[in-house]
Amino acid sequence: MRKTLANNILLKMVSVAVAALVWLLVVNIDDPIITRQISGVTVQMQNEAYIESGGKMSMIEGGQNVVTVEVVGKRSIVDNLSAEDLIATADLKQIVNMNTDPIMVPITVNCSKLKSENLVPNPRNLSVDIDEIMTQEYIVTVTSGESQPRKGYEIGTLSSSPDKIKITGPQSLIRKIDKVVATVDASNLQEDTIMKAGLKIIDRNQDEWDQDGLDSKMNYLKYDTSVPEVNVSIDLWSVRNDIAIKGSYVGSPAEGYKVEKLTFTPGHISVAGSEEALEKLSADGNSIQVPDDTIDVTGKNSDFEVKINIENLLPENIKLTKDTSDTVIASVDILPQDSREYSIPTTSIIGQNIPQGLQLVYETEKIQIRIRENSGSLDQLKESDIKASVDLTGKTEGSYQVPVKIELPQGYSLVEQQNTMVKLVEPVNGS
C-alpha cells in the first residue's frame, strides 16, 4: 500500500514537471521575446534650474529632442507599445563635461511595463547648447494687417497696453529678435474697440518664429507678463472724400515766357481723421494747401513737374485713406508770352485715309494745342477756328502714335508739333 502511494507521488511530480516544461514551451512559442524600434519619442529636459542658477540657459539643438527607442520584451507587451508609453528624459545634472560643443546629456527611457535596461535610446545622448541669459525690452508694434473696418471708416490709431514688453531668453535668440508684433482683426468694425492680441516674434530676416512645436524657439522665451498677449485699442476715424489740393508757385520764368497753368494730379484726395480734425479741415475749405515755395518757376522756359509728398502736409490727426497714394504731381505749363494753349476734343479731329474695313478710335478725350499769335490776336481765336486731322495712310489694325496736322487762320502759328494716340479696329457689328 505504501509502495503504491510512493509510486503515485513520484508520478505526480513527474507530471507537474512535464506540465511546467510544456507551459514554458508554449509561452516561448506563442509569446516570444522580440526587439522593436519605436520612433518619435520626445525627450524632456530635467533640472533646467540647475543651469539657470548660474545665469545660463540650455537649448536643445533643433529637432534633436526626438529619438528612436529600441525595446526588448515579450511580444504581447512590445507590440502594444507606442511612443506615448515611453518617457524619455535628459537630466542636466548628469552632464559629464561642460566644455564640449555641443554639450551631451545622457538620455534615460522608462516604461511602466518594461525594465529600463530593455529600453535603449538612439541616440543615447541629447545635444544641448548652454547660453548666457539675456533680457531685452521691445516696443510692441501693433498692426491690423489687411483687415479693414466697415466702409466709411479707417483705422486712425492703434495702441497696445502694455506698449512695451521685456523678453528673457538665451542671448543667441534674443539678439536675433527684430520686433514684437501684435496683430488684430479690424474687419467690419464701426466703433472704437479694445481687443486682446497675441504677440509674434519677427527676427532680423523678417521671418516669424513658429509658435508651435517642442523645438520652437518660443519655448525658450519668457515674458514679463503672465501670458504673451496685450490689449489693443482701435480708434476709428471717419473718411472724407474730395479734399482739394491747392497751391501756387514762387519766382518768374525765363524772359519772354509765362506760367500758363498749374495743375495737381490727383486734384482731390480722400482722407480719414478724428471728428475734431475733420471739423477744422471743413473750416479750411476741405482743402490741403501746398506751400508756394514747393514749386519754383524761376528761369524756366519749358514745362516741368514737381513730385510732392502730400502726407507730410496733412494736418494733425488727419491721414490718407488706405488706397490713396502719398504722392501728388504738380504740373507747370510754361509758354512763350505771345502764345496760348487750346483744348481740342479728339471727336473733332478728322481721320484721313482710314483703311477700308477699319474704324478710327481716339485713345484720349482731348489734345492740347499751343498756338502763337503773329499778326493775329489770340483773344479773337476760337477753338472752332482750329482745324485738326490725322493721316492714316498705310496703317493696319492696331494702335499708333501719329502727328496731328493743324490748320490755323492767317496770323497764327503752332508753338510745337502735337501727336496723339489712335487705334484702328474692326467695326462693332459691322457698323
Contacts in CASP RR format, 6 or more apart in sequence:
PFRMAT RR
TARGET T0000
AUTHOR 0000-0000-0000
METHOD contacts of the structure
MODEL  1
MRKTLANNILLKMVSVAVAALVWLLVVNIDDPIITRQISGVTVQMQNEAY
IESGGKMSMIEGGQNVVTVEVVGKRSIVDNLSAEDLIATADLKQIVNMNT
DPIMVPITVNCSKLKSENLVPNPRNLSVDIDEIMTQEYIVTVTSGESQPR
KGYEIGTLSSSPDKIKITGPQSLIRKIDKVVATVDASNLQEDTIMKAGLK
IIDRNQDEWDQDGLDSKMNYLKYDTSVPEVNVSIDLWSVRNDIAIKGSYV
GSPAEGYKVEKLTFTPGHISVAGSEEALEKLSADGNSIQVPDDTIDVTGK
NSDFEVKINIENLLPENIKLTKDTSDTVIASVDILPQDSREYSIPTTSII
GQNIPQGLQLVYETEKIQIRIRENSGSLDQLKESDIKASVDLTGKTEGSY
QVPVKIELPQGYSLVEQQNTMVKLVEPVNGS
31 74 0 8 1.000
31 75 0 8 1.000
31 76 0 8 1.000
32 74 0 8 1.000
32 75 0 8 1.000
33 72 0 8 1.000
33 73 0 8 1.000
33 74 0 8 1.000
33 75 0 8 1.000
34 72 0 8 1.000
34 73 0 8 1.000
34 74 0 8 1.000
34 75 0 8 1.000
34 78 0 8 1.000
34 79 0 8 1.000
35 70 0 8 1.000
35 71 0 8 1.000
35 72 0 8 1.000
35 73 0 8 1.000
35 78 0 8 1.000
36 70 0 8 1.000
36 71 0 8 1.000
36 78 0 8 1.000
36 79 0 8 1.000
36 81 0 8 1.000
37 68 0 8 1.000
37 69 0 8 1.000
37 70 0 8 1.000
37 71 0 8 1.000
38 68 0 8 1.000
38 69 0 8 1.000
38 71 0 8 1.000
38 81 0 8 1.000
38 82 0 8 1.000
38 83 0 8 1.000
38 86 0 8 1.000
39 66 0 8 1.000
39 68 0 8 1.000
39 69 0 8 1.000
39 83 0 8 1.000
40 66 0 8 1.000
40 67 0 8 1.000
40 68 0 8 1.000
40 83 0 8 1.000
41 66 0 8 1.000
41 67 0 8 1.000
41 68 0 8 1.000
41 69 0 8 1.000
41 83 0 8 1.000
41 86 0 8 1.000
41 88 0 8 1.000
41 109 0 8 1.000
41 121 0 8 1.000
42 65 0 8 1.000
42 66 0 8 1.000
42 83 0 8 1.000
42 88 0 8 1.000
42 214 0 8 1.000
43 60 0 8 1.000
43 65 0 8 1.000
43 66 0 8 1.000
43 67 0 8 1.000
43 88 0 8 1.000
43 89 0 8 1.000
43 90 0 8 1.000
43 107 0 8 1.000
43 121 0 8 1.000
43 126 0 8 1.000
44 87 0 8 1.000
44 88 0 8 1.000
44 89 0 8 1.000
44 90 0 8 1.000
45 58 0 8 1.000
45 60 0 8 1.000
45 89 0 8 1.000
45 90 0 8 1.000
45 92 0 8 1.000
45 105 0 8 1.000
45 126 0 8 1.000
45 128 0 8 1.000
46 89 0 8 1.000
46 90 0 8 1.000
46 91 0 8 1.000
46 92 0 8 1.000
46 93 0 8 1.000
47 91 0 8 1.000
47 92 0 8 1.000
47 93 0 8 1.000
48 57 0 8 1.000
48 58 0 8 1.000
48 92 0 8 1.000
50 92 0 8 1.000
50 93 0 8 1.000
51 57 0 8 1.000
51 58 0 8 1.000
51 92 0 8 1.000
51 130 0 8 1.000
52 133 0 8 1.000
55 132 0 8 1.000
55 133 0 8 1.000
56 130 0 8 1.000
56 131 0 8 1.000
56 132 0 8 1.000
56 133 0 8 1.000
57 130 0 8 1.000
57 131 0 8 1.000
57 132 0 8 1.000
57 133 0 8 1.000
57 169 0 8 1.000
57 170 0 8 1.000
57 220 0 8 1.000
58 92 0 8 1.000
58 128 0 8 1.000
58 129 0 8 1.000
58 130 0 8 1.000
58 131 0 8 1.000
59 128 0 8 1.000
59 129 0 8 1.000
59 130 0 8 1.000
59 131 0 8 1.000
59 170 0 8 1.000
59 172 0 8 1.000
59 173 0 8 1.000
59 220 0 8 1.000
60 126 0 8 1.000
60 127 0 8 1.000
60 128 0 8 1.000
60 215 0 8 1.000
61 102 0 8 1.000
61 127 0 8 1.000
61 128 0 8 1.000
61 129 0 8 1.000
62 215 0 8 1.000
63 215 0 8 1.000
64 126 0 8 1.000
64 127 0 8 1.000
64 215 0 8 1.000
65 126 0 8 1.000
65 214 0 8 1.000
65 215 0 8 1.000
66 214 0 8 1.000
67 88 0 8 1.000
67 107 0 8 1.000
67 121 0 8 1.000
67 122 0 8 1.000
67 123 0 8 1.000
68 121 0 8 1.000
68 122 0 8 1.000
69 86 0 8 1.000
69 88 0 8 1.000
69 109 0 8 1.000
69 119 0 8 1.000
69 120 0 8 1.000
69 121 0 8 1.000
69 122 0 8 1.000
70 119 0 8 1.000
70 120 0 8 1.000
70 121 0 8 1.000
70 122 0 8 1.000
71 78 0 8 1.000
71 81 0 8 1.000
71 86 0 8 1.000
71 111 0 8 1.000
71 114 0 8 1.000
71 118 0 8 1.000
71 119 0 8 1.000
72 78 0 8 1.000
72 114 0 8 1.000
72 118 0 8 1.000
72 119 0 8 1.000
72 120 0 8 1.000
73 114 0 8 1.000
73 118 0 8 1.000
77 113 0 8 1.000
77 114 0 8 1.000
78 114 0 8 1.000
81 111 0 8 1.000
81 113 0 8 1.000
85 111 0 8 1.000
85 112 0 8 1.000
85 113 0 8 1.000
86 109 0 8 1.000
86 110 0 8 1.000
86 111 0 8 1.000
86 119 0 8 1.000
87 109 0 8 1.000
87 110 0 8 1.000
87 111 0 8 1.000
88 107 0 8 1.000
88 108 0 8 1.000
88 109 0 8 1.000
88 121 0 8 1.000
89 107 0 8 1.000
89 108 0 8 1.000
89 109 0 8 1.000
89 110 0 8 1.000
90 105 0 8 1.000
90 106 0 8 1.000
90 107 0 8 1.000
90 108 0 8 1.000
90 125 0 8 1.000
90 126 0 8 1.000
90 128 0 8 1.000
91 105 0 8 1.000
91 106 0 8 1.000
91 108 0 8 1.000
92 105 0 8 1.000
92 128 0 8 1.000
94 105 0 8 1.000
94 106 0 8 1.000
95 103 0 8 1.000
95 104 0 8 1.000
95 105 0 8 1.000
96 104 0 8 1.000
96 106 0 8 1.000
97 103 0 8 1.000
97 104 0 8 1.000
98 130 0 8 1.000
101 129 0 8 1.000
102 127 0 8 1.000
102 128 0 8 1.000
102 129 0 8 1.000
103 127 0 8 1.000
103 128 0 8 1.000
103 129 0 8 1.000
103 130 0 8 1.000
104 125 0 8 1.000
104 126 0 8 1.000
104 127 0 8 1.000
104 128 0 8 1.000
105 125 0 8 1.000
105 126 0 8 1.000
105 128 0 8 1.000
106 124 0 8 1.000
106 125 0 8 1.000
106 126 0 8 1.000
107 121 0 8 1.000
107 123 0 8 1.000
107 124 0 8 1.000
107 125 0 8 1.000
107 126 0 8 1.000
108 116 0 8 1.000
108 121 0 8 1.000
109 116 0 8 1.000
109 119 0 8 1.000
109 120 0 8 1.000
109 121 0 8 1.000
110 116 0 8 1.000
110 119 0 8 1.000
111 119 0 8 1.000
129 170 0 8 1.000
129 172 0 8 1.000
131 170 0 8 1.000
131 171 0 8 1.000
131 172 0 8 1.000
131 173 0 8 1.000
132 170 0 8 1.000
132 171 0 8 1.000
133 168 0 8 1.000
133 169 0 8 1.000
133 170 0 8 1.000
133 171 0 8 1.000
134 168 0 8 1.000
134 169 0 8 1.000
134 170 0 8 1.000
134 171 0 8 1.000
134 174 0 8 1.000
134 175 0 8 1.000
135 166 0 8 1.000
135 167 0 8 1.000
135 168 0 8 1.000
135 169 0 8 1.000
135 174 0 8 1.000
136 166 0 8 1.000
136 167 0 8 1.000
136 174 0 8 1.000
136 177 0 8 1.000
137 164 0 8 1.000
137 165 0 8 1.000
137 166 0 8 1.000
137 167 0 8 1.000
138 164 0 8 1.000
138 165 0 8 1.000
138 166 0 8 1.000
138 167 0 8 1.000
138 177 0 8 1.000
138 179 0 8 1.000
138 180 0 8 1.000
139 163 0 8 1.000
139 164 0 8 1.000
139 179 0 8 1.000
139 180 0 8 1.000
140 160 0 8 1.000
140 162 0 8 1.000
140 163 0 8 1.000
140 164 0 8 1.000
140 165 0 8 1.000
140 180 0 8 1.000
140 181 0 8 1.000
140 182 0 8 1.000
140 199 0 8 1.000
140 230 0 8 1.000
141 179 0 8 1.000
141 180 0 8 1.000
141 181 0 8 1.000
141 182 0 8 1.000
142 158 0 8 1.000
142 159 0 8 1.000
142 160 0 8 1.000
142 181 0 8 1.000
142 182 0 8 1.000
142 183 0 8 1.000
142 184 0 8 1.000
142 197 0 8 1.000
142 232 0 8 1.000
143 158 0 8 1.000
143 181 0 8 1.000
143 182 0 8 1.000
143 183 0 8 1.000
143 184 0 8 1.000
144 155 0 8 1.000
144 158 0 8 1.000
144 183 0 8 1.000
144 184 0 8 1.000
144 185 0 8 1.000
144 186 0 8 1.000
144 234 0 8 1.000
145 183 0 8 1.000
147 184 0 8 1.000
147 185 0 8 1.000
147 186 0 8 1.000
147 187 0 8 1.000
148 186 0 8 1.000
148 187 0 8 1.000
148 322 0 8 1.000
149 155 0 8 1.000
149 186 0 8 1.000
149 187 0 8 1.000
149 188 0 8 1.000
149 189 0 8 1.000
149 190 0 8 1.000
149 236 0 8 1.000
150 188 0 8 1.000
150 189 0 8 1.000
150 190 0 8 1.000
152 238 0 8 1.000
152 239 0 8 1.000
153 189 0 8 1.000
153 190 0 8 1.000
153 236 0 8 1.000
153 237 0 8 1.000
153 238 0 8 1.000
153 239 0 8 1.000
153 272 0 8 1.000
154 236 0 8 1.000
154 237 0 8 1.000
154 238 0 8 1.000
154 239 0 8 1.000
154 272 0 8 1.000
154 273 0 8 1.000
154 319 0 8 1.000
154 321 0 8 1.000
154 322 0 8 1.000
155 186 0 8 1.000
155 234 0 8 1.000
155 235 0 8 1.000
155 236 0 8 1.000
155 237 0 8 1.000
156 235 0 8 1.000
156 236 0 8 1.000
156 237 0 8 1.000
156 272 0 8 1.000
156 273 0 8 1.000
156 274 0 8 1.000
156 319 0 8 1.000
157 233 0 8 1.000
157 234 0 8 1.000
157 235 0 8 1.000
158 184 0 8 1.000
158 232 0 8 1.000
158 233 0 8 1.000
158 234 0 8 1.000
158 235 0 8 1.000
159 232 0 8 1.000
159 233 0 8 1.000
159 235 0 8 1.000
160 182 0 8 1.000
160 197 0 8 1.000
160 230 0 8 1.000
160 231 0 8 1.000
160 232 0 8 1.000
160 233 0 8 1.000
161 230 0 8 1.000
161 231 0 8 1.000
161 232 0 8 1.000
161 233 0 8 1.000
162 225 0 8 1.000
162 230 0 8 1.000
165 180 0 8 1.000
165 199 0 8 1.000
165 223 0 8 1.000
165 224 0 8 1.000
165 225 0 8 1.000
165 230 0 8 1.000
166 223 0 8 1.000
166 224 0 8 1.000
167 174 0 8 1.000
167 177 0 8 1.000
167 180 0 8 1.000
167 221 0 8 1.000
167 222 0 8 1.000
167 223 0 8 1.000
167 224 0 8 1.000
168 174 0 8 1.000
168 221 0 8 1.000
168 222 0 8 1.000
168 223 0 8 1.000
168 224 0 8 1.000
169 220 0 8 1.000
169 221 0 8 1.000
169 222 0 8 1.000
170 220 0 8 1.000
173 217 0 8 1.000
173 220 0 8 1.000
173 221 0 8 1.000
176 203 0 8 1.000
176 204 0 8 1.000
177 201 0 8 1.000
177 202 0 8 1.000
177 203 0 8 1.000
177 204 0 8 1.000
178 202 0 8 1.000
178 203 0 8 1.000
178 204 0 8 1.000
178 206 0 8 1.000
179 202 0 8 1.000
180 199 0 8 1.000
180 200 0 8 1.000
180 201 0 8 1.000
180 202 0 8 1.000
181 199 0 8 1.000
181 200 0 8 1.000
181 201 0 8 1.000
181 202 0 8 1.000
182 197 0 8 1.000
182 198 0 8 1.000
182 199 0 8 1.000
182 200 0 8 1.000
182 229 0 8 1.000
182 230 0 8 1.000
182 232 0 8 1.000
183 197 0 8 1.000
183 198 0 8 1.000
183 200 0 8 1.000
184 195 0 8 1.000
184 197 0 8 1.000
184 232 0 8 1.000
184 234 0 8 1.000
186 193 0 8 1.000
186 234 0 8 1.000
189 234 0 8 1.000
189 236 0 8 1.000
190 236 0 8 1.000
191 236 0 8 1.000
192 233 0 8 1.000
192 234 0 8 1.000
192 235 0 8 1.000
192 236 0 8 1.000
193 233 0 8 1.000
193 234 0 8 1.000
194 231 0 8 1.000
194 232 0 8 1.000
194 233 0 8 1.000
194 234 0 8 1.000
195 231 0 8 1.000
195 232 0 8 1.000
195 234 0 8 1.000
196 229 0 8 1.000
196 230 0 8 1.000
196 231 0 8 1.000
196 232 0 8 1.000
197 229 0 8 1.000
197 230 0 8 1.000
197 231 0 8 1.000
197 232 0 8 1.000
198 228 0 8 1.000
198 229 0 8 1.000
198 230 0 8 1.000
199 223 0 8 1.000
199 228 0 8 1.000
199 229 0 8 1.000
199 230 0 8 1.000
200 208 0 8 1.000
200 209 0 8 1.000
200 211 0 8 1.000
201 208 0 8 1.000
201 209 0 8 1.000
201 217 0 8 1.000
201 218 0 8 1.000
201 221 0 8 1.000
202 208 0 8 1.000
202 209 0 8 1.000
203 209 0 8 1.000
209 216 0 8 1.000
209 217 0 8 1.000
209 218 0 8 1.000
210 216 0 8 1.000
210 217 0 8 1.000
210 218 0 8 1.000
211 218 0 8 1.000
213 219 0 8 1.000
235 274 0 8 1.000
237 272 0 8 1.000
237 273 0 8 1.000
237 274 0 8 1.000
237 317 0 8 1.000
237 319 0 8 1.000
238 272 0 8 1.000
238 273 0 8 1.000
238 275 0 8 1.000
238 278 0 8 1.000
239 270 0 8 1.000
239 271 0 8 1.000
239 272 0 8 1.000
239 321 0 8 1.000
240 270 0 8 1.000
240 271 0 8 1.000
240 272 0 8 1.000
240 273 0 8 1.000
240 278 0 8 1.000
240 281 0 8 1.000
240 286 0 8 1.000
241 268 0 8 1.000
241 270 0 8 1.000
242 268 0 8 1.000
242 270 0 8 1.000
242 286 0 8 1.000
243 268 0 8 1.000
243 269 0 8 1.000
243 270 0 8 1.000
243 271 0 8 1.000
243 281 0 8 1.000
243 286 0 8 1.000
243 287 0 8 1.000
243 288 0 8 1.000
244 267 0 8 1.000
244 268 0 8 1.000
244 285 0 8 1.000
244 286 0 8 1.000
244 287 0 8 1.000
244 288 0 8 1.000
245 264 0 8 1.000
245 266 0 8 1.000
245 267 0 8 1.000
245 268 0 8 1.000
245 269 0 8 1.000
245 287 0 8 1.000
245 288 0 8 1.000
245 290 0 8 1.000
245 310 0 8 1.000
245 328 0 8 1.000
246 264 0 8 1.000
246 287 0 8 1.000
246 288 0 8 1.000
246 289 0 8 1.000
246 290 0 8 1.000
247 262 0 8 1.000
247 264 0 8 1.000
247 289 0 8 1.000
247 290 0 8 1.000
247 291 0 8 1.000
247 292 0 8 1.000
247 295 0 8 1.000
248 262 0 8 1.000
248 292 0 8 1.000
248 295 0 8 1.000
249 259 0 8 1.000
249 262 0 8 1.000
249 292 0 8 1.000
249 295 0 8 1.000
249 296 0 8 1.000
249 297 0 8 1.000
249 332 0 8 1.000
250 292 0 8 1.000
250 293 0 8 1.000
250 295 0 8 1.000
250 296 0 8 1.000
250 297 0 8 1.000
250 298 0 8 1.000
251 296 0 8 1.000
251 297 0 8 1.000
251 298 0 8 1.000
251 299 0 8 1.000
252 297 0 8 1.000
252 298 0 8 1.000
252 299 0 8 1.000
253 259 0 8 1.000
253 297 0 8 1.000
253 298 0 8 1.000
253 299 0 8 1.000
253 300 0 8 1.000
253 301 0 8 1.000
253 334 0 8 1.000
254 299 0 8 1.000
254 300 0 8 1.000
254 301 0 8 1.000
256 336 0 8 1.000
256 337 0 8 1.000
257 299 0 8 1.000
257 300 0 8 1.000
257 301 0 8 1.000
257 334 0 8 1.000
257 335 0 8 1.000
257 336 0 8 1.000
257 337 0 8 1.000
258 334 0 8 1.000
258 335 0 8 1.000
258 336 0 8 1.000
258 337 0 8 1.000
259 297 0 8 1.000
259 332 0 8 1.000
259 333 0 8 1.000
259 334 0 8 1.000
260 333 0 8 1.000
260 334 0 8 1.000
260 335 0 8 1.000
260 340 0 8 1.000
260 341 0 8 1.000
261 331 0 8 1.000
261 332 0 8 1.000
261 333 0 8 1.000
261 341 0 8 1.000
262 295 0 8 1.000
262 330 0 8 1.000
262 331 0 8 1.000
262 332 0 8 1.000
262 333 0 8 1.000
263 330 0 8 1.000
263 331 0 8 1.000
263 333 0 8 1.000
264 290 0 8 1.000
264 328 0 8 1.000
264 329 0 8 1.000
264 330 0 8 1.000
264 331 0 8 1.000
265 328 0 8 1.000
265 329 0 8 1.000
265 331 0 8 1.000
266 325 0 8 1.000
266 328 0 8 1.000
267 328 0 8 1.000
269 288 0 8 1.000
269 310 0 8 1.000
269 320 0 8 1.000
269 324 0 8 1.000
269 328 0 8 1.000
270 320 0 8 1.000
270 321 0 8 1.000
270 324 0 8 1.000
271 281 0 8 1.000
271 314 0 8 1.000
271 318 0 8 1.000
271 319 0 8 1.000
271 320 0 8 1.000
271 321 0 8 1.000
271 324 0 8 1.000
272 318 0 8 1.000
272 319 0 8 1.000
272 320 0 8 1.000
272 321 0 8 1.000
273 317 0 8 1.000
273 318 0 8 1.000
273 319 0 8 1.000
274 317 0 8 1.000
276 317 0 8 1.000
277 315 0 8 1.000
277 316 0 8 1.000
277 317 0 8 1.000
277 318 0 8 1.000
278 318 0 8 1.000
280 315 0 8 1.000
281 315 0 8 1.000
281 318 0 8 1.000
288 310 0 8 1.000
288 313 0 8 1.000
288 314 0 8 1.000
289 313 0 8 1.000
290 308 0 8 1.000
290 310 0 8 1.000
290 313 0 8 1.000
290 328 0 8 1.000
290 330 0 8 1.000
291 313 0 8 1.000
294 306 0 8 1.000
294 308 0 8 1.000
294 330 0 8 1.000
295 306 0 8 1.000
295 330 0 8 1.000
295 332 0 8 1.000
297 332 0 8 1.000
297 334 0 8 1.000
300 332 0 8 1.000
300 334 0 8 1.000
301 334 0 8 1.000
302 334 0 8 1.000
303 331 0 8 1.000
303 332 0 8 1.000
303 333 0 8 1.000
303 334 0 8 1.000
304 332 0 8 1.000
304 334 0 8 1.000
305 329 0 8 1.000
305 330 0 8 1.000
305 331 0 8 1.000
305 332 0 8 1.000
306 329 0 8 1.000
306 330 0 8 1.000
306 332 0 8 1.000
307 327 0 8 1.000
307 328 0 8 1.000
307 329 0 8 1.000
307 330 0 8 1.000
308 327 0 8 1.000
308 328 0 8 1.000
308 329 0 8 1.000
308 330 0 8 1.000
309 326 0 8 1.000
309 327 0 8 1.000
310 320 0 8 1.000
310 326 0 8 1.000
310 327 0 8 1.000
310 328 0 8 1.000
311 319 0 8 1.000
311 320 0 8 1.000
311 326 0 8 1.000
314 320 0 8 1.000
320 326 0 8 1.000
333 341 0 8 1.000
335 341 0 8 1.000
335 370 0 8 1.000
335 415 0 8 1.000
336 372 0 8 1.000
336 415 0 8 1.000
338 372 0 8 1.000
338 373 0 8 1.000
338 378 0 8 1.000
339 370 0 8 1.000
339 371 0 8 1.000
339 372 0 8 1.000
339 373 0 8 1.000
339 378 0 8 1.000
339 415 0 8 1.000
340 370 0 8 1.000
340 371 0 8 1.000
340 373 0 8 1.000
340 378 0 8 1.000
340 381 0 8 1.000
341 368 0 8 1.000
341 369 0 8 1.000
341 370 0 8 1.000
341 371 0 8 1.000
342 368 0 8 1.000
342 369 0 8 1.000
342 370 0 8 1.000
342 371 0 8 1.000
342 381 0 8 1.000
342 383 0 8 1.000
342 386 0 8 1.000
343 366 0 8 1.000
343 367 0 8 1.000
343 368 0 8 1.000
343 369 0 8 1.000
343 383 0 8 1.000
344 366 0 8 1.000
344 367 0 8 1.000
344 368 0 8 1.000
344 369 0 8 1.000
344 383 0 8 1.000
344 386 0 8 1.000
344 388 0 8 1.000
345 365 0 8 1.000
345 366 0 8 1.000
346 362 0 8 1.000
346 364 0 8 1.000
346 365 0 8 1.000
346 366 0 8 1.000
346 367 0 8 1.000
346 420 0 8 1.000
347 362 0 8 1.000
348 388 0 8 1.000
349 362 0 8 1.000
349 367 0 8 1.000
349 388 0 8 1.000
349 389 0 8 1.000
349 390 0 8 1.000
349 404 0 8 1.000
349 420 0 8 1.000
350 387 0 8 1.000
350 388 0 8 1.000
350 389 0 8 1.000
350 390 0 8 1.000
351 360 0 8 1.000
351 389 0 8 1.000
351 390 0 8 1.000
351 391 0 8 1.000
351 392 0 8 1.000
352 389 0 8 1.000
352 390 0 8 1.000
352 391 0 8 1.000
352 392 0 8 1.000
352 393 0 8 1.000
353 391 0 8 1.000
353 392 0 8 1.000
353 393 0 8 1.000
353 394 0 8 1.000
354 360 0 8 1.000
354 392 0 8 1.000
354 424 0 8 1.000
355 392 0 8 1.000
355 394 0 8 1.000
355 395 0 8 1.000
355 396 0 8 1.000
355 424 0 8 1.000
357 426 0 8 1.000
357 427 0 8 1.000
358 396 0 8 1.000
358 397 0 8 1.000
358 424 0 8 1.000
358 425 0 8 1.000
358 426 0 8 1.000
358 427 0 8 1.000
359 424 0 8 1.000
359 425 0 8 1.000
359 426 0 8 1.000
359 427 0 8 1.000
359 428 0 8 1.000
359 431 0 8 1.000
360 390 0 8 1.000
360 392 0 8 1.000
360 422 0 8 1.000
360 423 0 8 1.000
360 424 0 8 1.000
361 422 0 8 1.000
361 423 0 8 1.000
361 424 0 8 1.000
361 425 0 8 1.000
362 420 0 8 1.000
362 421 0 8 1.000
362 422 0 8 1.000
362 423 0 8 1.000
363 399 0 8 1.000
363 420 0 8 1.000
363 421 0 8 1.000
363 422 0 8 1.000
363 423 0 8 1.000
364 420 0 8 1.000
364 421 0 8 1.000
367 388 0 8 1.000
367 404 0 8 1.000
367 418 0 8 1.000
367 420 0 8 1.000
368 418 0 8 1.000
369 386 0 8 1.000
369 388 0 8 1.000
369 404 0 8 1.000
369 406 0 8 1.000
369 414 0 8 1.000
369 418 0 8 1.000
370 414 0 8 1.000
370 415 0 8 1.000
370 416 0 8 1.000
370 418 0 8 1.000
371 378 0 8 1.000
371 381 0 8 1.000
371 386 0 8 1.000
371 408 0 8 1.000
371 412 0 8 1.000
371 413 0 8 1.000
371 414 0 8 1.000
371 415 0 8 1.000
372 412 0 8 1.000
372 413 0 8 1.000
372 414 0 8 1.000
372 415 0 8 1.000
373 381 0 8 1.000
373 411 0 8 1.000
373 412 0 8 1.000
374 411 0 8 1.000
374 412 0 8 1.000
374 413 0 8 1.000
375 410 0 8 1.000
375 411 0 8 1.000
376 410 0 8 1.000
376 411 0 8 1.000
376 412 0 8 1.000
378 412 0 8 1.000
381 408 0 8 1.000
381 409 0 8 1.000
381 412 0 8 1.000
385 408 0 8 1.000
385 409 0 8 1.000
386 406 0 8 1.000
386 407 0 8 1.000
386 408 0 8 1.000
387 406 0 8 1.000
387 407 0 8 1.000
387 408 0 8 1.000
388 404 0 8 1.000
388 405 0 8 1.000
388 406 0 8 1.000
388 407 0 8 1.000
389 404 0 8 1.000
389 405 0 8 1.000
389 407 0 8 1.000
390 402 0 8 1.000
390 403 0 8 1.000
390 404 0 8 1.000
390 405 0 8 1.000
390 420 0 8 1.000
390 422 0 8 1.000
391 402 0 8 1.000
391 405 0 8 1.000
392 400 0 8 1.000
392 402 0 8 1.000
392 422 0 8 1.000
392 424 0 8 1.000
395 424 0 8 1.000
396 424 0 8 1.000
397 424 0 8 1.000
397 425 0 8 1.000
397 426 0 8 1.000
398 423 0 8 1.000
398 424 0 8 1.000
398 425 0 8 1.000
399 421 0 8 1.000
399 422 0 8 1.000
399 423 0 8 1.000
399 424 0 8 1.000
400 421 0 8 1.000
400 422 0 8 1.000
400 423 0 8 1.000
400 424 0 8 1.000
401 419 0 8 1.000
401 420 0 8 1.000
401 421 0 8 1.000
401 422 0 8 1.000
402 419 0 8 1.000
402 420 0 8 1.000
402 422 0 8 1.000
403 417 0 8 1.000
403 418 0 8 1.000
403 419 0 8 1.000
404 417 0 8 1.000
404 418 0 8 1.000
404 419 0 8 1.000
404 420 0 8 1.000
406 414 0 8 1.000
406 418 0 8 1.000
408 414 0 8 1.000
END
